[in-house]
Structures are given as C-alpha cells and as structure tokens.
C-alpha cells in the first residue's frame, strides 16, 4: 500500500528538518573553527611583532 499524501508530507518535513539541523550544526562548527584559527593567527602576529621589535632594538644598540 502506498503512503498517503499526508504521510509523504510528514516524511518530507522530517527530511527538511534533519537537513536544516545538519546545516546549522555545520555552520556553528565552521564558526568555532574560524574563531580558533583567528585567535592563533593573532597570537602568531603578536609574537612576530615582539621579535621584530627586539631585532630593531638590537640593531639600534649596535
């Protein structure tokens, strides 16, 4: 027996809800990864700034 139109609609809605939840999860995961990467890049740039400043002071002292 074929599913009724109501059953097919319910199944379609369930698939849409599952896909929407998966997309929301993926978006949140990407945002977390972006935030972590941004923090690491900021730390790296700050470290480079310190090294450059230290080297500049060393050159000026000579």
C-alpha positions in Angstrom: 0.0 0.0 0.0 1.4 3.4 -1.0 1.8 6.0 1.7 -0.9 8.6 1.9 -0.2 12.2 0.8 -0.2 13.2 4.5 2.4 10.6 5.2 4.6 11.8 2.3 4.3 15.4 3.5 5.3 14.3 7.1 8.3 12.4 5.7 9.3 15.3 3.6 9.1 17.7 6.5 11.2 15.3 8.6 13.9 15.2 5.9 13.8 19.1 5.7 14.2 19.4 9.5 17.0 16.9 9.5 18.8 18.8 6.7 18.3 22.1 8.4 19.7 20.8 11.7 22.7 19.4 9.9 23.3 22.7 8.2 23.0 24.6 11.4 25.5 22.3 13.1 27.9 22.7 10.2 27.6 26.5 10.3 28.2 26.6 14.1 31.2 24.2 13.7 32.7 26.4 11.0 32.2 29.5 13.1 34.1 27.8 16.0 36.9 26.7 13.8 37.2 30.2 12.3 37.3 31.7 15.8 40.1 29.4 16.9 42.1 30.0 13.8 41.7 33.7 14.1 43.0 33.6 17.7 46.0 31.5 16.6 46.8 34.0 13.8 46.5 36.9 16.3 49.0 35.1 18.6 51.4 34.5 15.8 51.3 38.1 14.6 51.8 39.3 18.2 54.8 37.0 18.5 56.2 38.3 15.2 55.7 41.9 16.4 57.7 41.1 19.6 60.6 39.6 17.5 60.7 42.5 15.1 60.7 45.0 18.0 63.5 43.0 19.7 65.6 42.9 16.5 65.1 46.6 15.9 66.3 47.4 19.4 69.3 45.1 18.9 70.2 46.8 15.6 69.9 50.3 17.2 72.2 49.3 20.1 74.9 48.2 17.7 
